[in-house]
């Protein structure tokens, strides 16, 4: 989840969408402005992707919520 400067949401979404390991990105309403879903094979790539999101111009703060598999929902198996 990311918060950005007012009026910059569309630009921030476009920049995040272009980053590696971004599976989904959407604007949201409420406390946060942007939802981004990161998918990567290993924790180092997840960490690198989070750092890239945090460095996008006009992103003012982020909150990361790792998924705990096995507590509901579903996961595609490969």
C-alpha positions as CSV (number, residue, x, y, z in Angstrom):
1,X,0.0,0.0,0.0
2,X,1.3,3.4,-0.9
3,X,0.4,7.0,-0.2
4,X,1.4,9.7,-2.7
5,X,1.2,13.4,-3.2
6,X,-2.3,14.5,-4.0
7,X,-3.0,14.6,-7.8
8,X,0.0,12.3,-8.6
9,X,-1.9,9.0,-8.3
10,X,-2.2,8.2,-12.0
11,X,1.5,9.0,-12.6
12,X,2.6,6.9,-9.6
13,X,0.4,4.0,-10.7
14,X,2.0,4.1,-14.2
15,X,5.5,4.2,-12.8
16,X,4.9,1.3,-10.3
17,X,3.2,-0.8,-13.1
18,X,6.4,-0.5,-15.1
19,X,8.6,-2.0,-12.3
20,X,9.8,-5.6,-12.3
21,X,7.8,-8.2,-10.1
22,X,4.7,-6.0,-10.0
23,X,1.7,-8.4,-10.6
24,X,-1.1,-5.9,-10.0
25,X,-1.4,-2.2,-9.2
26,X,-4.6,-0.2,-8.6
27,X,-5.7,3.1,-7.2
28,X,-7.7,2.7,-3.9
29,X,-9.7,5.1,-1.8
30,X,-9.2,5.6,1.9
31,X,-6.0,5.9,4.0
32,X,-3.8,4.8,1.1
33,X,-3.8,5.8,-2.6
34,X,-2.3,2.8,-4.4
35,X,-2.4,-1.0,-3.9
36,X,0.5,-2.9,-5.5
37,X,0.9,-6.7,-5.5
38,X,4.5,-7.9,-5.8
39,X,5.3,-11.5,-6.8
40,X,8.8,-12.8,-6.8
41,X,10.6,-16.2,-6.5
42,X,12.8,-15.2,-3.5
43,X,12.7,-12.7,-0.6
44,X,15.7,-10.7,-2.0
45,X,13.6,-9.9,-5.2
46,X,10.6,-8.9,-3.0
47,X,12.8,-6.6,-1.0
48,X,14.3,-5.0,-4.1
49,X,10.9,-4.4,-5.6
50,X,9.6,-2.8,-2.4
51,X,12.6,-0.5,-2.4
52,X,11.9,0.5,-6.0
53,X,8.2,1.3,-5.2
54,X,9.4,3.4,-2.3
55,X,11.7,5.3,-4.6
56,X,9.0,6.2,-7.1
57,X,8.7,10.0,-7.4
58,X,5.7,11.4,-5.3
59,X,5.4,8.2,-3.2
60,X,5.4,9.6,0.4
61,X,4.9,6.4,2.4
62,X,4.4,2.7,2.1
63,X,3.1,-0.2,4.2
64,X,4.0,-3.7,3.3
65,X,1.7,-6.6,4.1
66,X,3.2,-10.0,3.5
67,X,0.8,-12.8,2.8
68,X,0.6,-15.8,5.3
69,X,-0.1,-18.7,3.1
70,X,-2.4,-21.4,4.5
71,X,-4.7,-18.9,6.3
72,X,-7.4,-18.7,3.7
73,X,-7.5,-17.6,0.1
74,X,-5.7,-19.6,-2.6
75,X,-2.3,-19.9,-4.2
76,X,-1.6,-21.0,-7.7
77,X,0.7,-24.0,-7.6
78,X,3.5,-24.3,-10.1
